[in-house]
C-alpha cells in the first residue's frame, strides 16, 4: 500500500540558488508527536479501505557544531474499512533515518516499511553533490545502484532552509530541485512552493511541554508545495503538501494530497532540546 512514505520528505526537511553553501539557520533540536488522519478518496483502491488513523513521532538533532543534522521519524497507521471503524484492515509502519551535512552536500538515508509486522521494503544509501551541477547517488538496498545526475539537488534540510529563508525575505514563491529518495532512488522532484501568509499558531503555548520555551518569538508561515516529476509531460503535480512551518524549522501541521488520498498530521506534543546532541548516521 505504502500510502504515507512521501509524508517524510517534510521532516528530514524561491527561487533560491542551488549552490553548495552552509546552512546559515540553526534549526531547533526537538521532538514532535503528531496525530494522523487519512481519508481515501472515492473510486481508488479496492474499496475495502475507507481511511486510517495513527501517529507520527519525529526528532531532529544536530547543528553546526555537529557538522550536520540527523532526523528520525516513525509513522504507524491503521487502515479501517467502510463497514467497521474499529476493525482495522491493515497496519503500516514506516521508519526513516536521515543525516545531512551542514554544507548540504552529503545526504545519508534509510527507510524501513513494515505491513502487519512484516518487513516489505528497505531502502538505504547516500547522495553527494559534485560541484553545483551534478549529484552522485549510491544505494545499498533494495538493490545496488550507482547513478550520477547532471543536476544539483537540495536535500531535505537544505530545502527547508531555502523555504524559510525565502519566507523571511518576503518571497511569494520558491522553486527548487528536491531529492530525498523516499519514492524512488532515481527520482527527484521540481518543487514549487507558494508562501501564502504569515501567521501565529494559536495552539503553540498549550502544546509545548517545557514551559521555559513558551516565550520563543517564532514566526509561522502557511506554505503550499506542489511536487512535479520533471520527466512527466503532464502539468499537474504528482502531489501537494500544505503546512504550517515556524522560523525555527518546526512543522506544526501538514496536509498531504494526491489523487488517491488526503492525510492530515497535527502536532499534539512538542519538546525542545536546547542542549542538543550529535547523532551521526
C-alpha positions in Angstrom: 0.0 0.0 0.0 2.7 2.5 1.0 0.4 5.5 1.2 2.5 7.5 3.6 6.1 7.3 2.6 6.0 10.8 1.0 4.9 12.4 4.2 8.5 12.1 5.4 10.0 14.5 2.9 8.9 17.4 5.1 10.6 16.1 8.2 14.0 15.2 7.3 13.1 18.9 5.9 12.1 30.8 -4.4 14.0 30.8 -6.5 17.0 30.4 -4.2 20.3 29.3 -5.7 21.3 25.7 -5.9 24.9 26.3 -5.0 26.6 24.4 -2.1 26.6 26.6 0.9 26.5 26.1 4.7 23.1 26.1 6.3 23.0 29.5 7.9 20.0 28.8 10.0 20.2 26.8 13.3 17.2 24.6 13.4 15.8 23.9 16.8 16.6 20.4 18.2 13.3 19.0 19.2 10.9 16.0 19.5 7.4 16.3 18.0 4.5 13.9 18.1 1.6 14.2 15.6 -1.9 12.7 15.3 -2.5 11.4 11.8 -5.9 11.0 10.0 -6.3 9.7 6.5 -9.2 9.8 4.0 -9.1 7.6 1.0 -10.8 9.2 -2.0 -13.8 7.5 -3.5 -13.0 5.4 -6.6 -9.5 4.4 -5.7 -8.3 1.1 -4.4 -10.4 -2.0 -3.9 -13.0 -0.1 -1.9 -12.1 -2.1 1.2 -10.3 0.8 2.9 -12.1 4.0 3.9 -9.3 5.7 5.7 -6.8 5.4 8.5 -5.7 6.8 11.9 -2.4 6.8 13.6 0.6 8.8 14.9 3.9 10.1 13.9 7.0 10.7 16.1 9.8 12.8 14.8 13.1 14.0 16.3 15.7 16.4 14.9 19.2 16.7 16.5 22.5 18.3 15.5 23.6 21.7 14.1 26.8 23.5 13.1 28.8 22.0 16.0 27.8 18.5 14.8 28.6 19.3 11.1 25.1 18.3 10.2 21.6 17.4 11.2 20.1 14.0 12.0 16.4 13.2 11.8 14.5 10.1 12.9 10.8 9.6 12.2 8.3 6.7 12.7 4.7 6.6 11.5 2.2 3.9 12.4 -1.1 3.9 10.6 -4.1 1.6 11.0 -6.4 1.5 8.0 -10.1 0.8 8.6 -12.9 -0.4 6.4 -16.2 1.2 5.4 -18.1 -1.3 7.5 -16.3 -1.1 10.8 -14.3 1.9 12.0 -12.9 -0.1 15.0 -11.8 -3.1 12.9 -8.6 -2.2 11.1 -7.8 -3.9 7.8 -4.0 -3.5 7.8 -1.3 -1.6 9.8 1.6 0.1 8.1 4.7 1.3 10.0 7.4 3.4 8.3 10.7 4.3 10.0 13.1 6.8 8.4 16.6 7.9 9.4 18.5 10.6 7.6 21.6 12.7 8.1 22.6 15.8 6.0 25.9 17.7 6.3 25.8 21.3 7.4 27.0 22.3 3.9 24.1 20.5 2.4 26.4 18.5 0.1 26.2 15.0 1.6 23.0 13.1 2.5 22.5 9.6 4.0 19.1 7.9 4.1 17.4 4.8 5.4 13.8 3.7 5.1 12.1 0.6 6.5 8.4 -0.2 5.8 6.5 -2.9 7.7 3.0 -4.1 7.0 1.4 -6.1 9.8 4.8 -6.5 11.4 6.4 -8.0 8.2 9.2 -6.1 6.6 8.1 -5.3 3.0 10.6 -2.7 1.9 14.0 -1.5 2.9 15.9 1.4 1.3 19.4 2.6 2.2 22.1 4.7 0.5 23.7 8.1 0.3 24.0 11.0 -2.2 26.7 13.6 -2.7 26.8 16.8 -4.7 29.6 17.2 -7.2 30.0 20.9 -7.6 26.7 22.7 -8.2 25.7 20.9 -11.4 26.0 17.1 -10.6 24.7 14.7 -7.9 26.1 11.2 -7.3 23.7 8.7 -5.7 24.8 5.3 -4.4 22.2 2.8 -3.0 22.9 -0.4 -1.0 19.2 -1.5 -0.7 16.9 -2.7 -2.1 19.5 -3.1 -4.9 22.9 -1.7 -5.6 22.6 1.4 -7.9 25.2 3.9 -8.9 23.7 7.0 -10.5 25.0 10.4 -11.5 22.6 13.2 -12.3 23.7 16.2 -14.4 21.8 18.5 -12.0 22.3 19.9 -8.5 19.6 19.0 -5.9 18.5 20.2 -2.5 18.4 17.6 0.2 15.7 17.8 2.9 17.3 20.2 5.4 18.8 22.4 2.7 15.3 22.5 1.1 13.7 23.5 4.4 16.3 26.2 4.9 15.6 27.7 1.4 11.9 27.8 2.1 12.3 29.6 5.5 14.9 32.0 4.0 12.6 32.8 1.1 9.7 33.5 3.6 11.9 35.7 5.7 12.8 37.7 2.5 9.1 38.1 1.8 9.2 36.0 -1.3 5.9 34.7 -2.6 7.3 31.7 -4.4 10.3 29.3 -4.0 11.3 26.9 -6.8 13.8 24.1 -6.1 15.0 20.7 -7.3 14.5 18.3 -4.4 15.8 14.8 -3.6 15.1 12.6 -0.6 15.0 9.0 -2.1 11.6 8.4 -0.4 9.7 7.5 -3.6 12.5 6.0 -5.7 16.2 6.0 -5.7 16.4 7.6 -9.1 13.5 10.1 -8.7 13.8 13.8 -7.9 11.1 16.5 -8.0 10.7 20.0 -9.2 9.0 21.7 -6.3 7.1 25.0 -6.5 6.2 26.4 -3.1 3.7 29.3 -2.6 4.2 31.1 0.6 0.7 32.1 1.4 0.7 34.0 4.6 2.5 34.8 7.8 0.6 33.7 10.9 0.7 32.7 14.5 0.0 29.2 15.7 -2.7 29.5 18.3 -2.1 26.2 20.0 1.6 26.7 20.4 1.8 27.5 24.2 -0.6 24.7 25.0 1.4 22.0 23.2 5.0 22.8 24.2 5.9 20.6 27.1 8.8 22.5 28.8 7.4 25.9 29.9 10.6 27.8 29.5 10.2 27.6 25.7 6.8 29.3 25.7 8.5 32.6 25.3 10.1 31.8 22.0 9.5 34.6 19.5 8.5 32.5 16.4 7.1 33.5 13.1 4.9 31.0 11.3 4.1 30.7 7.6 1.5 28.7 5.7 3.1 27.2 2.6 1.7 25.2 -0.3 4.3 22.9 -2.1 3.5 21.2 -5.4 5.8 18.3 -6.4 6.3 17.8 -10.1 8.1 14.9 -11.8 10.3 16.6 -14.4 10.1 13.7 -16.9 6.3 13.8 -16.8 4.7 15.7 -19.6 1.6 16.5 -17.5 1.3 19.9 -15.9 -0.5 18.6 -12.8 1.6 18.0 -9.7 2.3 14.4 -8.5 1.2 15.5 -5.1 0.7 18.6 -2.9 1.6 19.4 0.7 0.2 22.3 2.7 1.8 23.0 6.0 2.5 25.4 8.9 6.2 25.9 9.4 7.9 28.0 12.1 11.1 30.1 11.7 13.0 27.6 13.9 12.2 24.7 11.5 9.4 23.1 13.5 6.5 22.0 11.3 3.2 22.2 13.2 0.6 20.9 10.8 0.6 19.1 7.4 -2.0 18.3 4.8 -0.9 15.9 2.1 -3.0 15.4 -1.0 -2.7 13.3 -4.1 -5.2 11.6 -6.4 -5.7 8.7 -4.1 -5.9 10.1 -0.5 -5.6 13.0 1.8 -3.6 12.9 5.0 -3.6 15.4 7.9 -0.9 15.4 10.6 -1.3 17.8 13.5 1.2 18.2 16.3 -0.2 17.4 19.8 3.1 17.4 21.8 6.4 19.2 21.3 9.6 19.2 23.4 12.5 21.4 22.6 16.0 20.2 23.5 18.2 23.3 23.8 21.2 21.2 24.9 21.3 19.3 21.6 23.4 16.3 20.7 25.3 14.9 17.7 23.9 11.7 16.1 25.9 10.7 13.0 24.4 8.3 10.6 
